[in-house]
Each structure stands twice: as structure tokens, then as C-alpha cells.
Amino acid sequence: MINPFQKTYTTEELTLFSFLAKVDLFKELNHKEMALFIPFIHERDYQSEEVVFFRGDPSQALYIVKKGRLTLNIDIKDRFEVLTEVRSNNSFGDNSMLGNTKRIYTAIVASDQATLCVIPQVNIMEIFENEPIIKAKMLQTLAEAYNYYTQRLFEAYKTSFGFFEISQVYQENKE
């Protein structure tokens, strides 16, 4: 039986939900939960080689690639080394879902143009504060991604014959 009091969504909202459902961080959310983000999603266009943010910048927004490609880079001395390439339906800058963090890589547009959906950290935190189930779902997905990358890091370390002391990752900075 159809509930006549159930919220209905516009075609534009349903299209946005379909887009968000393809993004790992949002895949566990239902339409009602995704709808809370709609007022805070801003589209922004970027040009080739434009920097979205630099390593060390405050993590002030989550980015979702709607169109185009970006590289996530780490700066080593005077050059950038590409960590990965991010394409449509993928997010980056996900440490903005954690308080008081800084960017750990630099994001640069690799295609002629890119369209990104930007969600400010302040709005994410507001939703998390008021909606603990959404926070739990999204942080669970984030934790799974971080676990996957940690596993991959260890595998790469083992196959590269320990080119650095991995214990450095776990030691506190004593300076």
C-alpha cells in the first residue's frame, strides 16, 4: 500500500540521489538521508591543472567528481608524485568528515575541465551531530576504505623489501 504522506522527490532530486548512490560514502544512505545533504551541495567547475587544494591545507570540504579527472599527489622535494587518479562518481578529501584535519595530498585537475560537487565540512558536521545513524553509516564506509588502503600499503611495503622503516608510521612524534 502506498503511503500518501510519504515525501515525494523531484526528478532533479532523484537524479542527484542516483548520482550519490554510486559514491561509496553515500551508498548506504536512503533517499531521506541523502536529502539532508542537498542544500549544502555546491557544483564548481575547474580547469586543467587547477589545484583544488594543497597538502597541508585545512580539510574544509568533501569533493565528489561529477565530470572529469583529478590526480591526488604527494609532493616530494620539488616534484609531485601521483598517488591515484579520481574519476566520476568518486569522492576525495574524505578526511573532511573528521574534525581538525589537514589535507594529506594535493588534488589537481587532470582533464581539460572538471565539475565537482562540494560539500562544506561545517555542513557535514552539522548533519552528523543531528543524525547519528548517517554519521555511523558514513564513518563505517570511511573506516572500511582506510582499512583497505592500510592493507594495500602493507602489501606494497612487503613487496618493495622495506624501503623505509614502517614502524615510523606508528611512532608518536616526540619532538
Buried (B, 14 or more C-beta within 10 A) or exposed (E): EEEEEEEEBEEEBEEBBEBBBEBBBBEBBEBEBBBBBEEBBEEEEBEEEEEBBBBEBEBBBBBBBBEBBBBBBEEEEEEBEEBEEBEBBBBBBBBBBEEEBEBEBBBBBBBEEBBBBBBBBEBBBEBBEEBEEBBEBBBEBBEEBEEEEEEEEEEEBEEEEEEEEEEEEEEEEEE
